[in-house]
């Protein structure tokens, strides 16, 4: 049987990504696309799939190794009759929201329901800690936080899956095992005392995204501003585009309101560039980004994933609708590539297909604003002479108050509403 050397495929801009799990052992029979190893970057957990069916001959990598594109991982003996792999398939990724801001000076406790505090909380050490904690079962976010807080990972007992040291473990260790500075823990409750219970593990997406959302909420002073856009004419235009899209004989697609809102958002971001910026790591300057990549929250069976549509300013509504449909399908199948989840400058989270009147989306740090969209409704609007039935769309903008003040947010949302009402403003 032919031997195939499996290497780390194209994982975007990531380098020195640690291996957190090896899912096979020598002698195991695998099928094409079956996950072989799991890598974890700051933004996603990446599964390296088998390029073809076969038997694992040898594994040259181990848990904790830091790998980059092209690093050898293992050798497969291809199954008889299996086609040779033309190229290593891209890793399957389960996404998380963009990287959270650096940890605050005062450690923040992550609320946990049943996990006990580490048995041996680690004391602070002088700033001579090893920079990589070789051999320690912990992800890059945990390692970075341990270095920032001078926590010795080698003396810490992990409470994560298979003994993995989590960010929460480090924060508990930093405050002495449960007391002291930081937010108080949510009390641990024995729910079984009150009736039958069932414990269901969180999906990997939620396990990754949860701490990042918590960090964004704790570190960013959120404010939400809401306003209504009159989309009566816009909706009629969208329906005409959608009818044409469904009638496409070669490749039918759909046109939702999102591509139009993406174009309206970019036009508004150009008029208010601070909303497309990011706060510098030192928090003493703004980094203005002269590109407009829009993140779109996608509801998947395992949790929320943010797919990123690049260069929205350079694409038409039809092109955006096709690309958005393809990305959404990949997100629901868990097949988004790392590069398809990176680089967003502004995010839209739409619940319009479900309902609601308003909500407060959490800012996707290091972005400084996020747009929430809920269900449109018919409402009577005074035109100066009489009330007219108009289709009104509530828009909810959450923003980082360190960068954006209330007056600027109000002007931004009003301009966005006006643009959605009259899309000719996109041309300005």
C-alpha positions as a Markdown table, in Angstrom:
| # | Residue | x | y | z |
|---|---|---|---|---|
| 1 | Unk | 0.0 | 0.0 | 0.0 |
| 2 | Unk | 1.2 | 3.5 | -0.8 |
| 3 | Unk | 2.3 | 5.7 | 2.1 |
| 4 | Unk | 1.0 | 9.2 | 2.5 |
| 5 | Unk | 2.7 | 11.7 | 4.7 |
| 6 | Unk | 0.0 | 13.9 | 6.4 |
| 7 | Unk | 1.2 | 17.5 | 7.0 |
| 8 | Unk | -0.4 | 20.5 | 8.5 |
| 9 | Unk | -2.5 | 22.0 | 5.7 |
| 10 | Unk | -3.0 | 25.7 | 4.9 |
| 11 | Unk | -4.2 | 27.2 | 8.2 |
| 12 | Unk | -4.1 | 30.9 | 7.1 |
| 13 | Unk | -1.9 | 33.2 | 9.0 |
| 14 | Unk | -1.5 | 31.0 | 12.0 |
| 15 | Unk | 2.0 | 29.8 | 13.0 |
| 16 | Unk | 3.3 | 27.7 | 15.9 |
| 17 | Unk | -0.2 | 26.4 | 16.7 |
| 18 | Unk | -0.2 | 23.8 | 19.5 |
| 19 | Unk | -1.6 | 20.3 | 19.0 |
| 20 | Unk | -4.2 | 19.8 | 21.8 |
| 21 | Unk | -5.5 | 16.4 | 20.9 |
| 22 | Unk | -4.5 | 13.4 | 18.8 |
| 23 | Unk | -7.6 | 11.5 | 17.8 |
| 24 | Unk | -6.0 | 8.3 | 16.3 |
| 25 | Unk | -3.3 | 5.8 | 17.1 |
| 26 | Unk | -1.0 | 3.6 | 15.0 |
| 27 | Unk | -3.0 | 0.8 | 13.4 |
| 28 | Unk | -6.3 | 2.7 | 13.4 |
| 29 | Unk | -8.3 | 2.5 | 10.1 |
| 30 | Unk | -9.6 | 5.9 | 9.0 |
| 31 | Unk | -11.9 | 7.2 | 6.3 |
| 32 | Unk | -11.3 | 10.2 | 4.1 |
| 33 | Unk | -12.0 | 13.4 | 5.8 |
| 34 | Unk | -12.0 | 11.8 | 9.3 |
| 35 | Unk | -10.4 | 14.1 | 11.9 |
| 36 | Unk | -6.9 | 13.0 | 12.8 |
| 37 | Unk | -5.6 | 15.7 | 15.1 |
| 38 | Unk | -6.9 | 18.9 | 16.7 |
| 39 | Unk | -5.0 | 22.2 | 16.8 |
| 40 | Unk | -6.0 | 25.3 | 18.7 |
| 41 | Unk | -5.3 | 28.8 | 17.7 |
| 42 | Unk | -6.4 | 32.0 | 19.4 |
| 43 | Unk | -9.4 | 32.2 | 17.1 |
| 44 | Unk | -10.5 | 28.6 | 16.4 |
| 45 | Unk | -10.1 | 24.9 | 17.1 |
| 46 | Unk | -8.9 | 23.3 | 13.9 |
| 47 | Unk | -9.3 | 19.6 | 13.0 |
| 48 | Unk | -6.9 | 18.1 | 10.5 |
| 49 | Unk | -8.8 | 15.6 | 8.3 |
| 50 | Unk | -7.4 | 12.5 | 6.6 |
| 51 | Unk | -6.6 | 13.1 | 3.0 |
| 52 | Unk | -7.9 | 9.6 | 2.1 |
| 53 | Unk | -8.9 | 6.3 | 3.6 |
| 54 | Unk | -6.2 | 4.1 | 5.0 |
| 55 | Unk | -4.5 | 2.9 | 8.1 |
| 56 | Unk | -2.4 | 5.0 | 10.5 |
| 57 | Unk | 1.2 | 3.7 | 10.1 |
| 58 | Unk | 3.1 | 6.1 | 12.4 |
| 59 | Unk | 2.5 | 9.3 | 14.4 |
| 60 | Unk | 5.4 | 11.7 | 14.5 |
| 61 | Unk | 3.7 | 14.6 | 16.3 |
| 62 | Unk | 2.6 | 14.7 | 19.9 |
| 63 | Unk | 0.2 | 16.7 | 22.1 |
| 64 | Unk | 1.8 | 20.0 | 22.9 |
| 65 | Unk | 3.9 | 20.3 | 19.8 |
| 66 | Unk | 3.7 | 23.7 | 18.0 |
| 67 | Unk | 3.2 | 23.3 | 14.3 |
| 68 | Unk | 2.8 | 25.4 | 11.2 |
| 69 | Unk | 1.8 | 24.8 | 7.6 |
| 70 | Unk | 3.8 | 21.9 | 6.2 |
| 71 | Unk | 4.8 | 20.3 | 9.5 |
| 72 | Unk | 4.7 | 16.5 | 9.3 |
| 73 | Unk | 2.1 | 14.9 | 11.6 |
| 74 | Unk | 1.7 | 11.3 | 10.7 |
| 75 | Unk | 1.9 | 8.6 | 8.0 |
| 76 | Unk | -1.0 | 6.8 | 6.4 |
| 77 | Unk | -0.9 | 3.6 | 4.5 |
| 78 | Unk | -3.5 | 4.3 | 1.8 |
| 79 | Unk | -6.3 | 1.8 | 1.4 |
| 80 | Unk | -6.3 | -0.3 | -1.7 |
| 81 | Unk | -8.0 | 1.5 | -4.5 |
| 82 | Unk | -8.1 | 4.8 | -2.7 |
| 83 | Unk | -7.3 | 7.7 | -4.9 |
| 84 | Unk | -4.1 | 9.6 | -4.1 |
| 85 | Unk | -4.7 | 12.9 | -2.4 |
| 86 | Unk | -4.0 | 15.8 | -4.8 |
| 87 | Unk | -3.6 | 18.2 | -2.0 |
| 88 | Unk | -4.0 | 18.2 | 1.8 |
| 89 | Unk | -7.6 | 19.3 | 2.6 |
| 90 | Unk | -8.1 | 22.4 | 4.6 |
| 91 | Unk | -8.7 | 21.9 | 8.3 |
| 92 | Unk | -12.2 | 21.9 | 9.7 |
| 93 | Unk | -12.6 | 24.7 | 12.1 |
| 94 | Unk | -15.1 | 25.4 | 14.9 |
| 95 | Unk | -15.1 | 29.1 | 15.2 |
| 96 | Unk | -15.0 | 31.5 | 18.0 |
| 97 | Unk | -15.6 | 35.3 | 18.1 |
| 98 | Unk | -12.5 | 37.3 | 17.4 |
| 99 | Unk | -9.8 | 37.3 | 20.1 |
| 100 | Unk | -10.8 | 38.9 | 23.3 |
| 101 | Unk | -9.0 | 42.0 | 24.7 |
| 102 | Unk | -5.9 | 41.4 | 27.0 |
| 103 | Unk | -6.8 | 40.2 | 30.5 |
| 104 | Unk | -7.5 | 43.1 | 32.9 |
| 105 | Unk | -5.1 | 43.9 | 35.8 |
| 106 | Unk | -7.7 | 42.5 | 38.2 |
| 107 | Unk | -8.4 | 38.8 | 37.4 |
| 108 | Unk | -12.1 | 38.2 | 36.5 |
| 109 | Unk | -13.6 | 34.9 | 37.6 |
| 110 | Unk | -15.5 | 32.9 | 35.0 |
| 111 | Unk | -18.7 | 31.5 | 36.5 |
| 112 | Unk | -18.8 | 27.7 | 36.5 |
| 113 | Unk | -21.5 | 25.4 | 37.6 |
| 114 | Unk | -19.9 | 22.2 | 38.8 |
| 115 | Unk | -16.2 | 22.3 | 38.2 |
| 116 | Unk | -14.3 | 22.5 | 41.5 |
| 117 | Unk | -11.4 | 24.9 | 42.1 |
| 118 | Unk | -8.0 | 23.4 | 41.2 |
| 119 | Unk | -6.7 | 21.2 | 44.0 |
| 120 | Unk | -3.3 | 22.9 | 44.0 |
| 121 | Unk | -3.8 | 26.6 | 43.2 |
| 122 | Unk | -0.4 | 28.0 | 42.0 |
| 123 | Unk | 1.1 | 30.9 | 43.7 |
| 124 | Unk | 2.5 | 33.8 | 41.8 |
| 125 | Unk | 6.1 | 33.4 | 40.7 |
| 126 | Unk | 8.8 | 35.8 | 39.7 |
| 127 | Unk | 8.8 | 36.9 | 36.1 |
| 128 | Unk | 11.2 | 34.1 | 35.1 |
| 129 | Unk | 8.6 | 31.6 | 34.0 |
| 130 | Unk | 9.2 | 29.4 | 31.0 |
| 131 | Unk | 7.7 | 31.1 | 27.9 |
| 132 | Unk | 6.1 | 27.9 | 26.5 |
| 133 | Unk | 5.4 | 25.6 | 29.5 |
| 134 | Unk | 6.6 | 22.6 | 27.6 |
| 135 | Unk | 4.6 | 19.5 | 28.2 |
| 136 | Unk | 1.7 | 21.3 | 29.9 |
| 137 | Unk | -1.8 | 20.5 | 28.5 |
| 138 | Unk | -3.1 | 24.0 | 27.9 |
| 139 | Unk | -4.2 | 26.1 | 25.0 |
| 140 | Unk | -2.5 | 29.3 | 23.7 |
| 141 | Unk | -5.0 | 31.7 | 25.5 |
| 142 | Unk | -4.3 | 29.9 | 28.8 |
| 143 | Unk | -0.5 | 30.0 | 28.3 |
| 144 | Unk | -0.6 | 33.7 | 27.4 |
| 145 | Unk | -2.7 | 34.6 | 30.5 |
| 146 | Unk | -0.4 | 32.5 | 32.7 |
| 147 | Unk | 2.6 | 34.5 | 31.5 |
| 148 | Unk | 0.8 | 37.8 | 32.1 |
| 149 | Unk | -0.2 | 36.8 | 35.6 |
| 150 | Unk | 3.0 | 35.0 | 36.5 |
| 151 | Unk | 1.2 | 31.7 | 37.1 |
| 152 | Unk | 3.2 | 28.5 | 37.0 |
| 153 | Unk | 1.2 | 26.1 | 34.8 |
| 154 | Unk | 3.4 | 23.2 | 35.8 |
| 155 | Unk | 2.0 | 23.4 | 39.3 |
| 156 | Unk | -1.6 | 23.7 | 38.3 |
| 157 | Unk | -4.2 | 20.9 | 38.0 |
| 158 | Unk | -6.5 | 21.4 | 35.1 |
| 159 | Unk | -10.3 | 21.0 | 35.3 |
| 160 | Unk | -10.9 | 20.9 | 31.6 |
| 161 | Unk | -11.5 | 17.9 | 29.3 |
| 162 | Unk | -8.8 | 15.3 | 30.0 |
| 163 | Unk | -7.2 | 17.5 | 32.6 |
| 164 | Unk | -6.6 | 20.4 | 30.3 |
| 165 | Unk | -5.8 | 23.7 | 32.1 |
| 166 | Unk | -8.4 | 26.3 | 31.2 |
| 167 | Unk | -8.4 | 30.1 | 31.4 |
| 168 | Unk | -10.8 | 29.8 | 34.3 |
| 169 | Unk | -8.3 | 27.6 | 36.2 |
| 170 | Unk | -5.6 | 30.2 | 35.9 |
| 171 | Unk | -7.9 | 33.0 | 37.0 |
| 172 | Unk | -8.9 | 31.0 | 40.1 |
| 173 | Unk | -5.2 | 30.3 | 40.8 |
| 174 | Unk | -4.4 | 34.0 | 40.5 |
| 175 | Unk | -6.8 | 34.9 | 43.2 |
| 176 | Unk | -5.7 | 32.2 | 45.5 |
| 177 | Unk | -8.1 | 29.4 | 44.7 |
| 178 | Unk | -11.5 | 31.1 | 45.1 |
| 179 | Unk | -11.4 | 34.1 | 47.3 |
| 180 | Unk | -9.9 | 37.6 | 47.1 |
| 181 | Unk | -9.9 | 40.0 | 44.2 |
| 182 | Unk | -12.1 | 39.8 | 41.1 |
| 183 | Unk | -15.8 | 39.0 | 40.7 |
| 184 | Unk | -17.3 | 36.5 | 43.1 |
| 185 | Unk | -18.0 | 33.0 | 41.8 |
| 186 | Unk | -21.6 | 31.9 | 41.1 |
| 187 | Unk | -22.5 | 29.6 | 44.0 |
| 188 | Unk | -22.2 | 25.9 | 43.3 |
| 189 | Unk | -25.6 | 24.3 | 43.7 |
| 190 | Unk | -26.4 | 20.6 | 44.0 |
| 191 | Unk | -29.4 | 20.7 | 41.7 |
| 192 | Unk | -30.1 | 17.0 | 42.1 |
| 193 | Unk | -31.4 | 17.7 | 45.6 |
| 194 | Unk | -34.4 | 19.4 | 44.1 |
| 195 | Unk | -35.3 | 16.9 | 41.3 |
| 196 | Unk | -34.1 | 14.9 | 38.3 |
| 197 | Unk | -31.2 | 16.5 | 36.3 |
| 198 | Unk | -29.3 | 15.8 | 33.1 |
| 199 | Unk | -25.9 | 17.1 | 32.4 |
| 200 | Unk | -25.1 | 17.8 | 28.7 |
| 201 | Unk | -21.6 | 18.9 | 27.7 |
| 202 | Unk | -21.4 | 22.2 | 25.8 |
| 203 | Unk | -20.5 | 22.1 | 22.2 |
| 204 | Unk | -16.9 | 22.9 | 21.3 |
| 205 | Unk | -18.0 | 26.1 | 19.7 |
| 206 | Unk | -19.7 | 27.2 | 22.9 |
| 207 | Unk | -16.8 | 26.1 | 25.0 |
| 208 | Unk | -14.4 | 28.3 | 22.9 |
| 209 | Unk | -16.7 | 31.3 | 22.4 |
| 210 | Unk | -18.1 | 31.5 | 25.9 |
| 211 | Unk | -15.0 | 32.8 | 27.7 |
| 212 | Unk | -14.3 | 35.2 | 24.8 |
| 213 | Unk | -17.8 | 36.6 | 25.0 |
| 214 | Unk | -17.5 | 36.9 | 28.7 |
| 215 | Unk | -14.2 | 38.7 | 28.4 |
| 216 | Unk | -15.6 | 41.1 | 25.8 |
| 217 | Unk | -18.6 | 41.9 | 28.1 |
| 218 | Unk | -16.4 | 42.4 | 31.1 |
| 219 | Unk | -13.6 | 44.4 | 29.4 |
| 220 | Unk | -15.7 | 46.6 | 27.1 |
| 221 | Unk | -18.1 | 49.2 | 28.5 |
| 222 | Unk | -21.1 | 48.3 | 26.3 |
| 223 | Unk | -23.9 | 50.8 | 25.3 |
| 224 | Unk | -26.7 | 50.0 | 22.9 |
| 225 | Unk | -28.5 | 52.6 | 20.8 |
| 226 | Unk | -31.6 | 51.7 | 18.8 |
| 227 | Unk | -33.5 | 53.4 | 16.0 |
| 228 | Unk | -36.0 | 52.4 | 13.2 |
| 229 | Unk | -35.3 | 52.4 | 9.5 |
| 230 | Unk | -38.2 | 52.7 | 7.0 |
| 231 | Unk | -37.4 | 49.9 | 4.6 |
| 232 | Unk | -40.7 | 49.9 | 2.6 |
| 233 | Unk | -39.0 | 50.6 | -0.7 |
| 234 | Unk | -35.9 | 48.5 | 0.2 |
| 235 | Unk | -38.0 | 45.5 | 0.9 |
| 236 | Unk | -39.8 | 45.8 | -2.4 |
| 237 | Unk | -36.4 | 46.0 | -4.2 |
| 238 | Unk | -35.2 | 43.0 | -2.2 |
| 239 | Unk | -38.2 | 40.9 | -3.3 |
| 240 | Unk | -37.6 | 41.7 | -6.9 |
| 241 | Unk | -33.9 | 40.6 | -6.6 |
| 242 | Unk | -35.0 | 37.5 | -4.7 |
| 243 | Unk | -37.5 | 36.6 | -7.4 |
| 244 | Unk | -34.8 | 36.9 | -10.1 |
| 245 | Unk | -32.4 | 34.8 | -7.9 |
| 246 | Unk | -34.9 | 32.0 | -7.4 |
| 247 | Unk | -35.6 | 31.9 | -11.2 |
| 248 | Unk | -31.9 | 31.6 | -12.0 |
| 249 | Unk | -31.8 | 28.3 | -14.0 |
| 250 | Unk | -28.0 | 27.7 | -13.6 |
| 251 | Unk | -27.5 | 28.3 | -9.9 |
| 252 | Unk | -30.5 | 29.5 | -7.9 |
| 253 | Unk | -29.8 | 31.5 | -4.8 |
| 254 | Unk | -31.6 | 33.7 | -2.3 |
| 255 | Unk | -31.4 | 37.4 | -1.6 |
| 256 | Unk | -32.1 | 38.3 | 2.0 |
| 257 | Unk | -32.0 | 41.7 | 3.6 |
| 258 | Unk | -28.4 | 41.1 | 4.9 |
| 259 | Unk | -26.5 | 41.9 | 1.7 |
| 260 | Unk | -28.4 | 45.2 | 1.4 |
| 261 | Unk | -27.7 | 46.0 | 5.0 |
| 262 | Unk | -24.0 | 45.1 | 4.5 |
| 263 | Unk | -23.8 | 47.7 | 1.7 |
| 264 | Unk | -25.6 | 50.3 | 3.8 |
| 265 | Unk | -23.3 | 49.6 | 6.7 |
| 266 | Unk | -20.1 | 50.1 | 4.7 |
| 267 | Unk | -21.4 | 53.4 | 3.3 |
| 268 | Unk | -22.1 | 54.5 | 6.9 |
| 269 | Unk | -18.7 | 53.2 | 8.2 |
| 270 | Unk | -17.0 | 55.3 | 5.5 |
| 271 | Unk | -18.8 | 58.4 | 6.7 |
| 272 | Unk | -18.0 | 57.5 | 10.4 |
| 273 | Unk | -14.5 | 55.8 | 10.2 |
| 274 | Unk | -14.1 | 55.5 | 14.0 |
| 275 | Unk | -16.7 | 52.7 | 13.9 |
| 276 | Unk | -14.4 | 50.8 | 11.6 |
| 277 | Unk | -11.4 | 51.2 | 13.8 |
| 278 | Unk | -9.8 | 49.2 | 16.6 |
| 279 | Unk | -8.3 | 50.4 | 19.9 |
| 280 | Unk | -4.6 | 50.0 | 20.1 |
| 281 | Unk | -3.1 | 47.4 | 22.5 |
| 282 | Unk | -1.9 | 50.2 | 24.7 |
| 283 | Unk | -5.4 | 51.7 | 24.6 |
| 284 | Unk | -4.0 | 55.1 | 23.8 |
| 285 | Unk | -4.7 | 55.3 | 20.1 |
| 286 | Unk | -7.1 | 54.2 | 17.4 |
| 287 | Unk | -6.1 | 52.0 | 14.5 |
| 288 | Unk | -8.2 | 53.1 | 11.4 |
| 289 | Unk | -8.7 | 50.2 | 9.0 |
| 290 | Unk | -9.1 | 51.2 | 5.4 |
| 291 | Unk | -10.8 | 48.0 | 4.4 |
| 292 | Unk | -14.3 | 46.9 | 5.0 |
| 293 | Unk | -14.7 | 43.3 | 6.0 |
| 294 | Unk | -18.1 | 42.5 | 7.5 |
| 295 | Unk | -18.7 | 39.7 | 9.9 |
| 296 | Unk | -22.1 | 38.0 | 9.8 |
| 297 | Unk | -23.3 | 35.9 | 12.7 |
| 298 | Unk | -24.5 | 32.5 | 11.5 |
| 299 | Unk | -26.8 | 30.3 | 13.6 |
| 300 | Unk | -25.6 | 26.7 | 13.6 |
| 301 | Unk | -26.7 | 23.6 | 15.4 |
| 302 | Unk | -23.6 | 23.8 | 17.7 |
| 303 | Unk | -23.7 | 27.5 | 18.4 |
| 304 | Unk | -23.0 | 30.9 | 16.8 |
| 305 | Unk | -20.3 | 31.2 | 14.2 |
| 306 | Unk | -19.1 | 34.5 | 12.6 |
| 307 | Unk | -18.3 | 34.2 | 8.9 |
| 308 | Unk | -16.4 | 37.1 | 7.4 |
| 309 | Unk | -17.2 | 38.6 | 4.0 |
| 310 | Unk | -14.1 | 40.5 | 2.7 |
| 311 | Unk | -14.1 | 43.7 | 0.7 |
| 312 | Unk | -17.8 | 44.3 | 0.9 |
| 313 | Unk | -17.3 | 47.8 | -0.6 |
| 314 | Unk | -16.1 | 46.2 | -3.9 |
| 315 | Unk | -18.9 | 43.8 | -4.3 |
| 316 | Unk | -22.5 | 44.1 | -5.6 |
| 317 | Unk | -25.6 | 42.9 | -3.8 |
| 318 | Unk | -26.0 | 39.8 | -6.0 |
| 319 | Unk | -22.3 | 38.8 | -5.5 |
| 320 | Unk | -22.7 | 39.3 | -1.7 |
| 321 | Unk | -25.9 | 37.3 | -1.6 |
| 322 | Unk | -24.2 | 34.3 | -3.4 |
| 323 | Unk | -21.1 | 34.5 | -1.2 |
| 324 | Unk | -23.1 | 34.9 | 2.0 |
| 325 | Unk | -25.2 | 31.8 | 1.1 |
| 326 | Unk | -22.1 | 29.7 | 0.5 |
| 327 | Unk | -20.4 | 30.9 | 3.7 |
| 328 | Unk | -23.5 | 30.3 | 5.8 |
| 329 | Unk | -23.8 | 26.7 | 4.4 |
| 330 | Unk | -20.2 | 26.0 | 5.2 |
| 331 | Unk | -20.6 | 27.4 | 8.7 |
| 332 | Unk | -23.6 | 25.2 | 9.4 |
| 333 | Unk | -21.6 | 22.2 | 8.2 |
| 334 | Unk | -18.6 | 23.1 | 10.4 |
| 335 | Unk | -16.4 | 23.6 | 7.3 |
| 336 | Unk | -15.4 | 27.3 | 7.5 |
| 337 | Unk | -11.7 | 27.8 | 6.8 |
| 338 | Unk | -9.8 | 29.9 | 9.4 |
| 339 | Unk | -9.3 | 32.7 | 6.8 |
| 340 | Unk | -13.1 | 32.8 | 6.5 |
| 341 | Unk | -13.4 | 33.7 | 10.1 |
| 342 | Unk | -10.7 | 36.4 | 10.4 |
| 343 | Unk | -10.3 | 40.1 | 9.7 |
| 344 | Unk | -13.8 | 41.5 | 10.4 |
| 345 | Unk | -14.0 | 45.2 | 11.0 |
| 346 | Unk | -17.7 | 45.4 | 11.8 |
| 347 | Unk | -20.2 | 42.6 | 12.6 |
| 348 | Unk | -24.0 | 42.2 | 11.9 |
| 349 | Unk | -26.1 | 39.8 | 14.0 |
| 350 | Unk | -29.5 | 39.4 | 12.5 |
| 351 | Unk | -32.5 | 37.8 | 14.4 |
| 352 | Unk | -35.0 | 39.1 | 11.8 |
| 353 | Unk | -35.9 | 35.6 | 10.7 |
| 354 | Unk | -36.8 | 34.7 | 14.3 |
| 355 | Unk | -38.4 | 37.7 | 15.9 |
| 356 | Unk | -37.8 | 40.3 | 18.6 |
| 357 | Unk | -38.1 | 44.0 | 19.0 |
| 358 | Unk | -34.6 | 44.8 | 20.2 |
| 359 | Unk | -31.5 | 43.3 | 21.8 |
| 360 | Unk | -28.0 | 44.0 | 22.9 |
| 361 | Unk | -25.4 | 42.2 | 20.8 |
| 362 | Unk | -22.0 | 41.8 | 22.4 |
| 363 | Unk | -19.2 | 43.7 | 20.7 |
| 364 | Unk | -16.8 | 41.3 | 18.8 |
| 365 | Unk | -13.5 | 42.6 | 20.2 |
| 366 | Unk | -11.2 | 44.0 | 18.8 |
| 367 | Unk | -14.0 | 45.6 | 16.8 |
| 368 | Unk | -15.6 | 48.6 | 18.5 |
| 369 | Unk | -19.2 | 48.2 | 17.3 |
| 370 | Unk | -21.8 | 45.5 | 16.2 |
| 371 | Unk | -25.2 | 45.9 | 14.6 |
| 372 | Unk | -28.1 | 43.9 | 15.8 |
| 373 | Unk | -31.2 | 43.5 | 13.5 |
| 374 | Unk | -34.6 | 42.2 | 14.6 |
| 375 | Unk | -37.9 | 41.6 | 12.8 |
| 376 | Unk | -39.4 | 44.4 | 10.7 |
| 377 | Unk | -43.0 | 45.4 | 11.4 |
| 378 | Unk | -45.7 | 47.5 | 9.7 |
| 379 | Unk | -46.4 | 50.7 | 11.6 |
| 380 | Unk | -48.3 | 53.9 | 11.0 |
| 381 | Unk | -46.0 | 56.7 | 10.1 |
| 382 | Unk | -47.0 | 60.4 | 9.9 |
| 383 | Unk | -46.1 | 61.9 | 6.5 |
| 384 | Unk | -47.2 | 65.5 | 7.4 |
| 385 | Unk | -50.7 | 65.0 | 6.3 |
| 386 | Unk | -51.8 | 61.5 | 7.3 |
| 387 | Unk | -50.6 | 58.3 | 8.8 |
| 388 | Unk | -49.2 | 55.9 | 6.2 |
| 389 | Unk | -48.4 | 52.1 | 6.7 |
| 390 | Unk | -44.7 | 51.7 | 6.5 |
| 391 | Unk | -42.4 | 48.7 | 7.0 |
| 392 | Unk | -40.0 | 49.7 | 9.9 |
| 393 | Unk | -36.9 | 47.8 | 10.8 |
| 394 | Unk | -35.4 | 48.2 | 14.3 |
| 395 | Unk | -31.6 | 48.5 | 14.3 |
| 396 | Unk | -29.6 | 48.1 | 17.5 |
| 397 | Unk | -26.0 | 49.2 | 17.7 |
| 398 | Unk | -23.8 | 48.1 | 20.6 |
| 399 | Unk | -20.6 | 50.0 | 20.9 |
| 400 | Unk | -17.4 | 50.4 | 22.9 |
| 401 | Unk | -17.9 | 53.6 | 25.0 |
| 402 | Unk | -14.2 | 54.0 | 25.3 |
| 403 | Unk | -14.0 | 54.8 | 21.6 |
| 404 | Unk | -17.5 | 56.0 | 20.7 |
| 405 | Unk | -19.7 | 58.4 | 22.6 |
| 406 | Unk | -23.5 | 58.4 | 22.6 |
| 407 | Unk | -23.9 | 61.3 | 20.2 |
| 408 | Unk | -21.7 | 59.7 | 17.6 |
| 409 | Unk | -23.6 | 56.4 | 17.9 |
| 410 | Unk | -26.9 | 58.2 | 17.5 |
| 411 | Unk | -25.6 | 60.0 | 14.3 |
| 412 | Unk | -24.2 | 56.7 | 13.0 |
| 413 | Unk | -27.5 | 54.8 | 13.4 |
| 414 | Unk | -29.6 | 57.6 | 12.0 |
| 415 | Unk | -27.3 | 57.8 | 8.9 |
| 416 | Unk | -27.6 | 54.0 | 8.6 |
| 417 | Unk | -31.4 | 54.2 | 8.8 |
| 418 | Unk | -31.5 | 56.9 | 6.2 |
| 419 | Unk | -29.2 | 54.9 | 3.9 |
| 420 | Unk | -31.4 | 51.8 | 4.3 |
| 421 | Unk | -34.5 | 53.9 | 3.5 |
| 422 | Unk | -32.8 | 55.4 | 0.4 |
| 423 | Unk | -30.1 | 53.1 | -1.0 |
| 424 | Unk | -29.0 | 55.9 | -3.4 |
| 425 | Unk | -27.0 | 57.2 | -0.4 |
| 426 | Unk | -24.7 | 54.2 | -0.9 |
| 427 | Unk | -23.4 | 55.9 | -4.1 |
| 428 | Unk | -22.2 | 59.0 | -2.2 |
